[in-house]
Amino acid sequence: MVNEDRYGRLGELDLPATVVIGTLDKTTPPFHTADLHKGIKGSRLVTLEDMGHSLNWEAPDVIAREAIRLAG
């Protein structure tokens, strides 16, 4: 999976998207987040201070809010 690169295909996405990252995430390097956000046209970037990789546990309210925003 580390060598798989689909960033060139992100421009094919035609749907609302939000990229959420925690500033303390040690699993996802910041350049991945930046590349996702840059590659998905019109995406929204949400950066959560003092949060790590398990945002579904650390900030479920934010994840729910962003999902509702996308659905609305």
Backbone as JSON, one array per atom type, in Angstrom:
{
  "sequence": "MVNEDRYGRLGELDLPATVVIGTLDKTTPPFHTADLHKGIKGSRLVTLEDMGHSLNWEAPDVIAREAIRLAG",
  "N": [[0.81, -1.19, 0.0], [2.01, 1.2, 0.59], [3.48, 1.92, -1.61], [1.58, 2.33, -3.53], [0.04, 4.66, -5.62], [-2.38, 6.89, -6.09], [-2.87, 9.5, -6.41], [-2.85, 11.01, -8.75], [-5.32, 10.53, -9.84], [-7.18, 11.82, -8.33], [-8.41, 14.13, -9.25], [-10.48, 13.18, -10.75], [-12.59, 12.78, -9.09], [-15.85, 13.7, -8.4], [-17.51, 14.93, -6.36], [-18.69, 16.18, -3.22], [-16.17, 16.71, -0.75], [-14.38, 16.26, 2.29], [-11.41, 16.7, 3.98], [-10.0, 15.59, 6.85], [-7.78, 16.15, 9.47], [-5.64, 15.5, 12.24], [-3.47, 17.49, 14.19], [-1.59, 16.13, 15.67], [-1.28, 13.71, 14.48], [0.54, 10.9, 13.89], [0.62, 8.93, 12.09], [-0.32, 9.57, 9.53], [1.41, 11.35, 7.28], [1.86, 14.92, 6.99], [2.09, 15.77, 4.28], [0.52, 14.01, 2.83], [-2.1, 14.69, 3.54], [-2.18, 17.32, 2.55], [-1.79, 16.82, -0.19], [-4.1, 15.31, -0.77], [-6.14, 17.19, -0.24], [-5.45, 19.22, -2.06], [-5.67, 17.81, -4.45], [-8.34, 17.05, -4.71], [-10.82, 18.64, -6.13], [-12.36, 21.53, -4.9], [-12.48, 20.57, -2.33], [-12.77, 20.52, 1.24], [-10.7, 21.44, 3.92], [-10.1, 20.38, 7.13], [-8.49, 20.98, 10.04], [-7.56, 19.64, 13.06], [-6.55, 20.75, 16.09], [-4.23, 19.43, 18.42], [-5.09, 16.78, 18.2], [-5.01, 13.31, 17.25], [-4.54, 10.43, 15.19], [-6.81, 8.85, 15.4], [-9.46, 10.02, 14.91], [-12.18, 9.45, 14.89], [-12.59, 8.51, 17.43], [-11.44, 10.47, 19.02], [-12.58, 12.92, 18.29], [-15.46, 12.66, 17.72], [-17.73, 14.25, 17.42], [-16.96, 16.28, 15.67], [-16.39, 14.79, 13.35], [-18.95, 13.77, 12.82], [-20.35, 16.19, 12.44], [-19.07, 17.16, 10.12], [-19.72, 15.14, 8.3], [-22.5, 15.43, 8.19], [-22.58, 17.99, 7.11], [-21.57, 17.48, 4.56], [-23.59, 15.85, 3.57], [-25.71, 17.54, 3.46]],
  "CA": [[0.0, 0.0, 0.0], [2.86, 2.39, 0.67], [3.93, 2.27, -2.96], [0.43, 2.61, -4.39], [-0.14, 6.1, -5.77], [-3.6, 7.23, -6.85], [-3.07, 10.95, -6.34], [-3.13, 11.53, -10.09], [-6.72, 10.3, -10.18], [-8.06, 12.57, -7.44], [-9.17, 15.09, -10.05], [-11.65, 12.51, -11.32], [-13.67, 12.79, -8.11], [-16.84, 14.75, -8.65], [-18.42, 14.88, -5.23], [-18.17, 16.97, -2.1], [-15.21, 15.96, 0.06], [-13.72, 16.95, 3.38], [-10.21, 16.04, 4.47], [-9.87, 15.94, 8.26], [-6.5, 15.7, 9.99], [-5.25, 15.98, 13.55], [-2.09, 18.0, 14.17], [-0.73, 15.17, 16.35], [-1.33, 12.43, 13.75], [1.88, 10.4, 13.57], [0.45, 7.88, 11.08], [-0.52, 10.19, 8.23], [2.29, 12.51, 7.12], [1.14, 16.11, 6.53], [2.04, 15.94, 2.82], [-0.62, 13.23, 2.32], [-3.28, 15.52, 3.71], [-2.09, 18.44, 1.61], [-2.0, 16.29, -1.55], [-5.52, 14.96, -0.92], [-6.91, 18.43, -0.32], [-5.12, 19.88, -3.33], [-6.08, 16.99, -5.58], [-9.81, 16.93, -4.79], [-11.33, 19.98, -6.44], [-13.41, 22.04, -4.03], [-12.52, 19.91, -1.02], [-12.64, 21.35, 2.45], [-9.68, 20.92, 4.82], [-10.36, 20.65, 8.54], [-7.34, 20.59, 10.86], [-7.93, 19.63, 14.47], [-5.4, 20.95, 16.98], [-4.02, 18.51, 19.54], [-5.76, 15.51, 17.94], [-4.13, 12.38, 16.55], [-4.99, 9.69, 14.01], [-8.1, 8.19, 15.65], [-10.41, 11.12, 15.09], [-13.51, 8.93, 15.19], [-12.65, 8.38, 18.89], [-11.0, 11.71, 19.66], [-13.45, 14.05, 17.94], [-16.61, 12.14, 16.96], [-18.65, 15.34, 17.12], [-16.47, 16.96, 14.47], [-16.6, 13.88, 12.23], [-20.4, 13.77, 12.56], [-20.7, 17.51, 11.87], [-18.58, 17.25, 8.74], [-20.52, 14.22, 7.5], [-23.81, 16.09, 7.99], [-22.34, 19.11, 6.19], [-21.44, 16.9, 3.22], [-24.87, 15.27, 3.16], [-26.7, 18.62, 3.35]],
  "C": [[0.85, 1.25, 0.0], [3.27, 2.85, -0.71], [2.8, 2.6, -3.92], [0.18, 4.11, -4.42], [-1.34, 6.38, -6.66], [-3.85, 8.74, -6.85], [-3.4, 11.55, -7.7], [-4.57, 11.38, -10.52], [-7.69, 11.09, -9.3], [-8.93, 13.57, -8.18], [-10.4, 14.5, -10.7], [-12.84, 12.52, -10.37], [-14.58, 13.98, -8.37], [-17.92, 14.66, -7.57], [-17.84, 15.74, -4.12], [-17.23, 16.1, -1.25], [-14.63, 16.86, 1.14], [-12.55, 16.1, 3.84], [-10.02, 16.52, 5.9], [-8.57, 15.34, 8.79], [-6.28, 16.27, 11.38], [-3.79, 16.42, 13.51], [-1.11, 17.04, 14.84], [-0.72, 13.8, 15.68], [0.08, 12.02, 13.35], [1.83, 9.33, 12.49], [0.37, 8.45, 9.67], [0.38, 11.42, 8.11], [1.51, 13.72, 6.57], [1.08, 16.25, 5.01], [0.91, 15.12, 2.21], [-1.91, 14.06, 2.4], [-3.29, 16.67, 2.71], [-2.35, 17.97, 0.19], [-3.46, 15.9, -1.78], [-6.36, 16.22, -1.11], [-6.68, 19.15, -1.64], [-5.68, 19.12, -4.52], [-7.58, 16.86, -5.77], [-10.39, 18.33, -4.93], [-12.48, 20.36, -5.49], [-13.48, 21.38, -2.66], [-12.33, 20.92, 0.09], [-11.6, 20.68, 3.34], [-10.01, 21.35, 6.24], [-9.18, 20.11, 9.33], [-7.72, 20.73, 12.33], [-6.68, 19.68, 15.35], [-5.4, 19.91, 18.1], [-4.8, 17.21, 19.42], [-4.81, 14.63, 17.13], [-4.79, 11.72, 15.36], [-6.39, 9.11, 14.18], [-9.2, 9.22, 15.91], [-11.83, 10.64, 15.36], [-13.69, 8.73, 16.69], [-12.34, 9.71, 19.59], [-11.94, 12.89, 19.43], [-14.67, 13.59, 17.15], [-17.62, 13.22, 16.6], [-18.24, 16.09, 15.86], [-16.69, 16.07, 13.23], [-18.07, 13.85, 11.84], [-20.83, 15.08, 11.91], [-20.28, 17.62, 10.41], [-19.34, 16.3, 7.82], [-21.9, 14.82, 7.19], [-23.66, 17.25, 7.01], [-22.26, 18.59, 4.75], [-22.78, 16.39, 2.69], [-25.91, 16.36, 2.85], [-26.62, 19.31, 2.07]]
}
